[in-house]
Every structure is written in structure tokens, then in C-alpha cells.
Amino acid sequence: MRNLPALVVAASIISLFGLCLPLVSRASDSVSRATAPDLFSKENIAALWIVPYDAKKRGPEDRAQMLRELGLTKLAYDWRNEHIPTFDAEIEAMQKHGVEITAWWYPGRNTTILDAIKRHGIHPQLWVCGSRPIKGTTDAERIEAEVARIRVIAEDAVALGCKVGLYNHREPWFEEQDHQIAIIERLRRDGLTNVGIVFNFHHWRGSLAEFPALFKRIQLYLLAVNLNGMRAVPPSIPAYASSAPTSRNWR
């Protein structure tokens, strides 16, 4: 499944481990390079994974206030079951403090999330990971099975004005970006063009030496990239205390 053809789509977000960075739009967008913000400027940064891993267990209001105190105006919302009752409060707190929810962790079709998004008129990307129960004898069978799963989510997202990001996590076959590209291309044949890739370094099994070639294949499909300060060779995820810079690969 290597060397699949790529079609041009606009990438809208790059994410940093713990932070997200909206990308400069492509030539087809209205923003010119001269006026586009710097990739790592604060206006381009959104917080990521700050809900379930917050040692202080902040609620929606305190979390929104914290983001504004940090000068951040965007959030990629990750959640756990205990946060479901506060979905509305989360959105309302972020709106009150001028924080945009740019993405929403979406492990499977969830009408509670869809209803909250619709009630408040927001348009986050829905980040979807792999599904362990889905099997297939061949790549072609597996692609069709994944397309059937993702199609329903993509159709829901279209109705809400949202995009879907395929997020490499939970299942090795789905974590292969060339497989994700095949799923996206198959969905496009059905007229669904709102699906892209969220490349997650934190769950990537490759090495940095492989990344430049991989990036060329996936770049035009990207909705997001999660950076986390990778080591050059596996095991590639460093300790959280590591001070290795994360921005080198993007300069």
C-alpha cells in the first residue's frame, strides 16, 4: 500500500504535542503568504490533550480561563466518559472566553457529541482512530470495511459543516498513512470530500529518517500533525521531561 497517488486538498491544522498549530492556507485559499501568521506564533497555537491529563482536573470555566491567560484561543478537545455531562458547559465556557474548539476527539459515532456541536453551531474537525474489531483478509477488504465505518461519520460531519480526520492510533493497519489515503480516495469516489489525515507522532511506529518521504505522500491530505519531540530511531517517544526541541523538523 505504498506509493498511492495523492490529490490536492487544503491542510488547515498542524498540532504540536500538547499544542495545535493552524497551518498557512494553500494557494487556493484567500490568505496570502505575506499576511499569513507565522506557523509557531500564538495565534496559530491551540491546546491539545489538556482535559484528561490535567493534574489539577480543571473544569470547563477554569480551563478556558487558563487558555486565555496563556494567550491561546484554540482548543483540540480530548475527553473521557466523565466529561460527557459537561460537553455543553465546555463549549459555552470556550465561547465565553473567545476560545475556538478546532477539533474534537471522536473514537466512534456519538450522537451526544453531534447534538452538542449542532446546538452551539461550532464546526470542529472530528478526529477518528482505528477500530480493532474491523478485520479483512486483504487490504482491499479492509479498505471497504473501513470506508463503511467512516462513511457514516463523514456524512454526519458534512451535515454539520465539519471535517473528519483519520488519526493514527489503536490499530496497526489503520495507523499506516497509505492505508488512510486509500480510504480517503475510496470515499471521494462516493462524493465525500471532507475526510483528511491527522498525523500523530505520539503513536507513530516509524523513525524520523522515514518521515520526509512519508510527509511528501500525505502533505496534501493533512488536517493536522501532532508533534511530540521524537527520537531519531525507535523507541521514538521520549520521556516527558526531555528538552529536545520539537520544531526542527518543520523549519
Secondary structure, DSSP 8 states (H G I E B T S, - for coil): --S----------EEETTEEE-----TTSS--TTTS--TTSGGG-EEES-STT-TT---HHHHHHHHHHTT--EEEE---GGGGGGHHHHHHHHHHTT-EEEEEE-SS--HHHHHHHHHHT---EEEE---TT---SSHHHHHHHHHHHHHHHHHHHHHHT--EEEE--S-TTTT-HHHHHHHHHHHHHTT---EEEEEEGGG--S-GGGHHHHHHHHGGGEEEEEE----SSSS----TT----SSGGG-
